[in-house]
Amino acid sequence: MRTIYADLSCRAPDRQCILLPAQRLVELHVGAGDRVRVANRGMEVEADIELRDGQVVAVPRWSTLTYTD
């Protein structure tokens, strides 16, 4: 599972999804249907990558949230 470092508070308009840096998605060859870890500031959460409203977003599985500090 790949890890993408992103601001977990940067949300899509529906407030349910995390916006991801597009360049990093391309570098890691990540797209819709993949599962990744989204990490930042001592936290990590697993997320499914989906295409919503023309944007690739991470849909977090909050039950997997862990603190890495």
C-alpha positions in Angstrom: 0.0 0.0 0.0 1.4 3.4 -1.0 1.6 6.4 1.4 0.6 9.8 0.2 1.5 12.8 2.4 -1.3 15.3 2.3 -3.1 17.7 4.6 -5.9 15.7 6.1 -7.9 18.8 6.7 -7.9 19.7 3.0 -11.4 18.5 2.1 -13.5 18.2 -1.1 -16.7 20.3 -1.2 -18.7 17.3 0.2 -16.4 17.5 3.3 -16.2 13.6 3.3 -13.2 13.2 1.1 -9.6 14.4 1.3 -8.1 16.3 -1.6 -4.8 14.9 -2.8 -1.9 16.5 -4.7 -2.4 15.5 -8.3 1.3 15.4 -9.1 1.9 12.9 -6.3 -0.8 10.6 -7.6 0.8 10.6 -11.0 4.3 9.9 -9.5 2.9 6.9 -7.6 0.7 5.6 -10.4 -2.3 5.8 -8.1 -5.8 6.1 -9.5 -9.5 5.3 -8.9 -10.0 2.0 -7.3 -6.6 1.9 -5.4 -6.2 1.9 -1.6 -3.6 4.1 0.0 -2.4 5.5 3.3 -2.9 9.2 3.7 -0.4 10.6 6.2 0.4 14.0 7.8 1.5 15.5 11.1 1.7 12.2 13.1 -1.5 10.7 11.7 -2.2 8.0 9.1 -5.5 6.8 7.7 -6.3 4.2 5.0 -8.4 5.5 2.1 -9.9 4.4 -1.1 -9.2 6.5 -4.2 -12.3 7.6 -6.1 -13.2 10.0 -8.9 -15.9 12.4 -7.7 -17.1 15.4 -9.5 -14.1 15.3 -11.9 -11.5 15.2 -9.0 -9.5 12.2 -7.7 -10.1 12.1 -3.9 -9.3 9.9 -1.0 -12.3 8.5 0.9 -10.9 7.8 4.3 -11.7 4.8 6.5 -11.6 6.6 9.8 -11.7 3.4 11.7 -8.1 2.8 10.5 -6.8 6.2 11.8 -3.6 5.8 13.7 -1.2 8.2 15.5 2.4 7.7 14.5 4.0 10.1 17.0 
